[in-house]
């Protein structure tokens, strides 16, 4: 009953499909294609951002990583977008965004809020979600969860005053603090417009 109650709380339209590798449901060819494109695109973005973030952390710790996030992360995301097939775009979103670029659209916000509700109800989050927005447009969501302690240096309860001041200067409207390990940070969203292929 607890799981059914939590799934009901999702409140998403019937076009939202839970799709995890553990499920044995049959997907249409179209859905399988969307999932495959979503997974490949997400992997490319996370690998690109992750490897660069790692280099910056090694070079200068959290301050260097913060500089990377504020000056290079968006540019690298745009670069990844140029490498994706026609009709496919990718971005990161969060309900507690640091950079206004990462503010979710209305339908994306509903998905994130539903994921947050699931997490509050102690339901395991799906590995990904697929939402059919219109006849030809789909959105693939990859939930992003805080899994590394190092993330909390800039997104947790920040004690380092230099980092605190740098964040306040770079992001005066920052909402992306006070996370704990295992918290949902946001999602990667891959939009796939099949009419543009």
N, C-alpha and C positions, 0 to 999 in steps of 0.2 A: 504493500500500500504506500509506503514511504516513497518508493521510486516513482510510482504512478502519480502521486501527488506532485512530486517535483517536476516530472515531465509535463504535467498539466500546467505548471507555473510558467513553462516556456512561453505560452501565449503567442507562438509564431504561427504563421499561415500554413496551410496544408502543403505549400510548395517547399517547405523546409524539410530536408532529408538528412537524418542522422546517418553518417557513413563512416564507420570505423573498420579497421582491418579485422577486428574480432567478429564482426557481424557476418552472417552467411546469407544476407538478403541478396536478391538478384537485382542488379541495376540495369537500366536500359543502356544501350550502347552510348547514347548521348550523355547520360549521367557518368558513365565510366570515363568517357573522354574528358568531361569537366573535372572529375577527381584527379585524373592523370595530369592534366595541364596545371591544376591547382597545386598538386604535390611538387611537380618539377619546378614551377615558378617560385614557390615558397622556399624550396631547398636552395635554389640559386640565390635568392635575396638573403636568407639567413646565413648562408656560407660566406657571401660577400661581406655583409656587415659584421659577422662574427669574427672572421679572420682579421679584418682591419681593426676591430675593437681590441682584439687580443694583442696585436702589435703595439697599439697605443698604450695599453695597460702596462706592457713590458717596458716600453720606452719611458713612461713618465707617470705611471699610476693613475688614480682616478681623475686627477686634474687634466691629464692628457686625453683620457677617455671622454671627459666632458667636452673638451674642445672639439674632439672628433664628432661627437653627437651633434653639436651645435653648428659645425661648419661643413662636415663632409657626409653625414649619414643620408641627408635628403638628396644630395648630388649623386651619391652611389645608388640610391633607390631609383632615381631617374635614369641612371646609366643601365641598370638592370632592366628597366622598362623598355629601353631601346633594343635589348637583346631578346625580348619575348616575341612570340608570333603576333601577327596582325590581329587586332581585336582583343588582345590580352593586356591587362595592366595590373600593377601590384602596388600595395601601400600597407602601412601599419596604422592601426587605430587603437584608441583607448578611451574609456569613459573618464579617466584621470590623466588627460594628456598634458605633456610638458610643452610641446610645440603645437601651436594651433593648426599646423599642417596635418596633424594626426587626429583631428577632431572627426568623429564618425558622422556619416550622413544619417538621416532619420531611420531608415530600415536597418542600417548597420548598428545603430545604437540599441535598437530593440533586441538584436541578436546578442550583443555584448551584455545587456542587462539580464537577458535570459540565462546566459552562461554564468553570470555572477550569482543569480538566484540558485542555480544548480549547485554551485560551489558552497554557498551558504547552507544549503540543505544536505551537504556532505555526500553529494552524488558525484561519481567520477565523471570528469569532463570527457566529451568525445574527442577523438584525435582530430577530427575535422567535421565541418558542416557544409552542406550545399544548399543554397537558396536560389530558387528560380524567380527572378525579378520580373521577367516578361517572357514572351515567346522565345526569343533568341538570347536573352541575357541571363547569365548565372553569376552568383557570387560564391566563391569557395572561401571558407573561413578556417584558419589554423589558430586555435587558442594559444596564447603565449603565457606561460606560467613562470614565475620566478623560481629558478632551479639552482642558481649559483649564488653563493654568499656575496661574491664580489659585486653583484647587481645592487645589493642593498647599500653599498657605499654612497650611491647617488640617488637611490630610490627607496631606501629604508628610513629609519629614524636617524637622520644625519647628525653626527656629533662633531665632525670636522668643520670648524668655522670657515676655513678657506673655501671648502667645497660649497658650503651653505651660501656664502657670499657670492661665489661665482655663479651658482645656479640662479640666485635672486637677480643678479645683474643680467645674465643672458636670457632668463625666462621670468620676467616679472609676474606673469600670471600662472606660474607653475602649480600643477595639481598632482604631480607624479611622485609623491613622497609617502612615507609611512607604510610601505608594503612590508610583508613578512614572507619568509620562505614558503613556497607553495601557493602564494596568492596569484590570481589571474591578473596579469599585467595589461592584457589587451588581446589583439589578434592581428594576424596578417590577413589581408583580404585580396583575393585575386578575382578581378572582374573579367568575365569571358563573354564577349559578344560574338555569337556564332554567325551573325549576318555579315561580319567584316572579314571572315576568313577567305 
